[in-house]
Amino acid sequence: MQETIIRNETPADYAEVENLIREAFWDLNMPGCSEHYLAHILRSHEDLIPALDLVAEADGKIVGSIMYTKSKLIGEDGTEKDILTFGPLAVLPQFQRQGYGKMLLEHSFKIAADMGYDVIVIFGSPANYVCRGFKSCRRFNVCLDNDYFPTAMLVKELKEGALNGRKYIYRESSAYEFDPAEAEEFDKHFPHKEKNILPCQDEFYIYSHSSVHE
């Protein structure tokens, strides 16, 4: 691995980071992608946490990026618990499987814990995140409405016992709600790329349309 630093994203990085995210996600979950547009709108959203808007830089080149937002867990008694969600997490394709994603995660976990956060909830492939301490939402009794436990919803306690076995409903930030047509329009500002149908998109479909049962 080249000499690497993890630092906060700056406005001068925006275009490079958006291109990086586009390259990392293109045709991964669907033909094309919208994650670079998500990054674009997250920066101006009130739920973005600037201290956790990070890039990995190897020998002066940005090779990875991660962004966090505030989210909530709602207890059965109506109490709210402030937690974190990250995404997009992206590494340039030619630098993947070299430890840069792990560095971004571990560095951000430490910052988040120092800020007083003790739980992270994400949607992602379990194969990518169980090695970083994430577990099925079912194991922590964290669900969506109507007792729905998505396969792709994963939970990490930054402080062991933070959830204490209580049941919670997850509420993600409104930052992740956007019009796909706006994402398509945004993508027109980038060099043209062909959209392809790939087998990996079926994997994403399965994870995003299934749930975990006892």
Phi, psi and omega in degrees: 000138178289164178301125189234140171236147172252127182216170176288145173292144175240163178305329179294342181270347194306309183296318180296319180292319178297320176296319179300311181297319178299315179296321183291325186257354186300124178065010183283308182257341179197166173299123187081208174189167178230001185296329178292328174289321176303313178302319181300315183277336179298324187300333181255009181269145183295338182273351176297140176254102185305324181294343180245022171261096194238154171231152171257127183240121180247116181049044175085358181249131177286121183244349181205160183208147173216144180225139181241148172232160171286145171212184186221156166243134180252119179283167181296337178268006178090354178291150182249140177239124179282126180225188181238154170225140173242159179142136003282148166250123186219144173227136178309138184309319183287351179247005180288157181062028178238009174098359184288321177297318178299317180299316179298317180295308184297321178295317181290326177301318181295316179298315181299316179296319178296333178279353178100002177279144182232000180218140173235133174237132180224170167244124182187176178286124178306326181300333182273340192236344180297331179289347177257014174095005177278146178227165178304140177302333180297324181295335180254003181061038176254125186223178168264185178302155177062033177055040180264123182247092184296142177303322186275354181273118187239147186231139174231129171270119174284338175233117183303132180085007183300327181269340170055029175075000180286154179274137180224152170252131183275137175233109179277165180295148175293350179300334183272002178261113179212161181279120179304331179294326177292323177295320178298318180294319179299321183295339180294345178279356182252161177303144183297137173226138176289140175266136184231151173267120185233155180303327182299337179290331175292324177299315178298318180299316180298311180298321186276354180236022181228166182223165181257131180243156178291000000 
